[in-house]
């Protein structure tokens, strides 16, 4: 049991993916004018090209921040049980790195 079992890593990953999915949905709504209540399967440009949601700087910031937090979490899990300060340091470093990704990164660091 406890926080250091293998399944807690998957739980944290699921949380980060749900958070990233929410950010993608909100970004897609903002890009399409929002408020319609209808989802399109894919957005397209005037010349018929498909818009890649990963080209958005907001989405890239969110992806980098989520990656930083997950990497820090895995590093904290790998620390021996007799050094909890080391695990806390990994999480603090991950939060600092995530916050460097921009305003959205700061929010993800605070939430995660």
N, C-alpha and C positions, 0 to 999 in steps of 0.2 A: 504494500500500500504506500501511501504517502505521495509527496509531490515528485519524487525522483524515479518513479517507475517508467517503463518504456511507453506506456499508453498516454502519459501526460504530454509527451512530445507530440503525439498525434492530436490530442485535444487542443493544444495550443496552435498547431498548424490549422486545424479546422476553424478555430476562432479567427485566425489571420485571414484565411481564405474567405470566410463569410464577410469580414470587414472589407476586404478588397473587392468582393462582389458588390457590396453595397455602394462602395465608392464608384465602381464602374457603372452601376445603374444610375446613380445620381449624375454622373458625368454625361452619360448618354442622354438622360432627360434634359440636361442643360443644353447639350449640343443640338437637340431636336426641338427646342423651344419649351419643353416641359409642360406639365399640366394637362396633357391630353388624355392621360389614362390608358392610352394604347401603346403597345410596344411594337416596333418594327423589328424584323428579323435581322436586317443589316441596313446601315445607312449608306447612301451612295452620293457621289458628287454629281455636279451638273453634266459632266462629260461621261457619266456612266461608270466611273471607277468606284471601287468600294473603299470606304473610310476605315482605316485601321485604328481601333481604339487605343492601341499601345503607342501611337504617335503623339498622343496628348501628353503635354508635360505634367499635367496633374496626375494622370494615371501612372506615368513613369515615376514620379515622386512617391506615390503610394506603393508601387511595387518595390522600389528600393528600400523604403522604410520598413515594409513588411519583411523583406528578406533580411535586413539588418537585425530586426527583432528576433526572427526565428533562429538565425545563426547564433546570436547571443544566448538565446534560450537553450539551444543544443549544447553550446559550450558550457553553460552553467550546469546542465545535467551531467556532463562528463566529469565534473569536479568531484573529488573524493568527499565523502560525507564529513570528514573531520576538518574541512576548511570552508565553512559557509561564507566567510568574507570574500573568498576568491570567487565564488558563484555570484555573489552580489555585485562584485566588480565587473564581471562579464555582462550582467544585465544592465548595469549603469553605462558601460561603454556602448552597448547595443542601442540604448535609448539616446545617447549622445549622437551616435552615428545616424540613427533614424531621423533625429531632429535636424540634422544638417541637410536633409532632403527637401527642406522647405517648410512652409506653414502646415501643410498636410502631414508631413513627416513628424512635426512636433505633436500634432494631435494624435497620431498613431502611437508615438512613443508614450504619451500620457495614458492612452486607453489601454495599451497592451501592458 
